[in-house]
Amino acid sequence: PSRRQRQMCIRDRFISGIQVVDFTTRVQARQKARSTITEGTEAELKDVKASRTALRDQVASFAKLLIALVSAGTVLLLGVLTLNNARQRRAEVAMLRALGMGAKSVLTLFLVKALLTGLAGGIVGCLLGLVGSRMLTGHGAVVSPLFALAVLGFSVGMAVLASLIPAASAAVKDPAGILNQE
């Protein structure tokens, strides 16, 4: 007889009338249920990861589009503001030109102003972004210094680029004609 048969025979002799429950089948059933649950859970986790990745990709593409639109709007707004500034300061520019300041110096004056404005805007923008991320998420965003420098460089570059045409226009105007109009 097999080992199991011998155990059953011994059990029947000494413990007759008592119901014996075979726990090995229950243990095997639990193990099978756990493996089934684990397989289902792994499949669900894969689905969740895939949907999160898809969501991240959608957010990233939306952010790229939004950044492009905001950048274009910023350049346009800065150009209009610089053009307005150059028109308001026509008499001042004409006086400087009449007193001997060259067109290159007037152009430099406008571009330095744009550079400083862009730098101030970049710094304020970085600070507001950090404060906003802390308010929205409860913890501050981790920003690398290289990224912060890139943002500052971008804001300065956009300000100077947007100011280039209006500044050049103001620098080459004839001072005598402007002073006669004023």
C-alpha positions in Angstrom: 0.0 0.0 0.0 1.0 3.6 -0.6 2.0 6.0 2.2 -1.3 7.8 2.1 -3.3 4.5 2.3 -1.2 3.5 5.3 -1.9 6.9 7.0 -5.6 6.5 6.4 -5.6 3.0 7.7 -3.8 4.2 10.9 -6.2 7.1 11.3 -9.3 5.0 10.9 -8.1 2.5 13.6 -7.3 5.1 16.2 -9.8 7.8 15.4 -12.9 6.1 14.2 -16.1 8.1 13.9 -14.3 11.4 13.6 -14.5 13.3 10.3 -11.1 14.1 8.9 -10.7 17.1 6.5 -8.1 16.9 3.9 -6.4 20.3 3.9 -4.2 19.7 0.9 -7.0 20.3 -1.5 -8.0 23.5 0.2 -4.4 24.7 0.1 -4.2 23.9 -3.5 -7.4 25.7 -4.2 -6.2 28.8 -2.4 -2.9 28.7 -4.3 -4.8 28.4 -7.6 -7.1 31.3 -6.6 -4.2 33.5 -5.6 -2.4 32.8 -8.9 -5.6 33.6 -10.8 -6.0 36.9 -8.9 -2.3 37.7 -9.4 -2.6 37.2 -13.1 -5.7 39.3 -13.3 -4.1 42.0 -11.2 -1.0 42.0 -13.4 -3.2 42.5 -16.4 -5.1 45.3 -14.8 -1.8 47.0 -13.7 -0.6 46.8 -17.3 -3.8 48.4 -18.5 -3.5 51.2 -15.9 0.2 51.8 -16.9 -0.8 51.9 -20.5 -3.6 54.4 -19.9 -1.3 56.6 -17.7 1.3 56.6 -20.4 -1.2 57.6 -23.0 -2.5 60.3 -20.8 1.0 61.6 -20.2 1.6 61.7 -23.9 -1.6 63.6 -24.5 -0.7 66.1 -21.8 2.8 66.5 -23.2 1.5 67.2 -26.7 -1.0 69.7 -25.4 1.8 71.4 -23.4 3.9 71.6 -26.5 1.1 73.3 -28.4 0.3 75.6 -25.5 3.9 76.6 -25.2 4.1 77.4 -28.9 1.0 79.5 -28.8 2.0 81.4 -25.7 5.5 82.0 -27.2 4.0 83.4 -30.4 1.6 85.5 -28.4 4.4 86.8 -26.2 6.5 87.8 -29.2 3.6 89.6 -30.8 2.7 91.4 -27.6 6.3 92.4 -26.9 6.6 93.7 -30.4 3.4 95.8 -30.1 4.5 97.1 -26.7 7.9 98.0 -28.0 6.5 99.7 -31.1 4.1 101.7 -28.9 7.0 102.6 -26.6 9.1 103.8 -29.6 6.2 105.9 -30.8 5.6 107.4 -27.4 9.3 108.2 -27.1 9.6 109.7 -30.6 10.4 113.1 -29.4 12.9 111.8 -26.9 14.6 109.7 -29.5 14.7 112.6 -32.0 16.2 114.9 -29.3 18.9 112.3 -28.6 19.6 111.9 -32.3 19.7 115.7 -32.8 22.2 116.0 -29.9 24.6 113.6 -31.7 23.6 110.1 -30.5 24.0 107.7 -33.3 21.4 105.3 -34.6 23.4 102.4 -33.3 23.3 103.9 -29.8 19.6 104.4 -29.9 19.1 100.8 -31.2 21.3 99.6 -28.3 19.3 101.6 -25.8 16.0 100.0 -26.9 17.5 96.5 -27.0 19.1 96.8 -23.6 15.7 97.9 -22.2 14.1 94.9 -23.9 16.8 92.6 -22.5 16.2 93.8 -18.9 12.5 93.6 -19.4 12.8 90.0 -20.6 15.2 89.1 -17.8 12.8 90.5 -15.2 9.9 88.7 -16.9 11.7 85.4 -16.9 12.6 85.7 -13.2 9.1 86.6 -12.2 7.7 83.8 -14.5 10.0 81.2 -12.9 9.1 82.3 -9.4 5.3 82.3 -10.2 5.6 78.9 -11.7 7.3 77.5 -8.6 4.7 79.1 -6.3 1.9 77.9 -8.6 3.1 74.4 -8.6 3.4 74.4 -4.8 -0.2 75.7 -4.6 -1.6 73.2 -7.1 0.3 70.0 -6.0 1.1 70.7 -2.4 4.8 70.4 -3.0 7.1 72.5 -5.1 8.3 71.4 -8.5 11.9 70.3 -8.8 13.5 72.5 -11.5 17.0 72.0 -12.6 19.2 75.1 -12.8 19.9 74.3 -16.4 16.2 74.4 -17.2 15.8 77.7 -15.2 18.6 79.2 -17.3 17.0 78.0 -20.5 13.7 79.7 -19.5 15.5 82.9 -18.7 17.5 82.8 -21.9 14.3 82.1 -23.8 12.4 85.0 -22.2 15.3 87.4 -22.9 15.7 86.1 -26.5 11.9 86.6 -27.1 12.0 90.1 -25.7 15.0 91.2 -27.8 13.6 89.5 -30.9 10.3 91.2 -30.5 11.9 94.6 -29.9 14.4 94.4 -32.8 12.2 95.8 -35.6 10.5 98.6 -33.6 13.9 99.6 -32.2 15.5 99.7 -35.6 12.6 101.7 -36.9 13.0 104.2 -34.1 16.7 104.4 -34.5 16.7 105.3 -38.2 13.9 108.0 -38.1 15.0 111.5 -39.2 15.2 113.6 -36.0 14.3 116.9 -37.8 11.1 115.5 -39.2 10.0 114.1 -35.8 10.8 117.3 -34.0 8.8 119.4 -36.5 5.8 117.1 -36.0 6.0 117.4 -32.2 
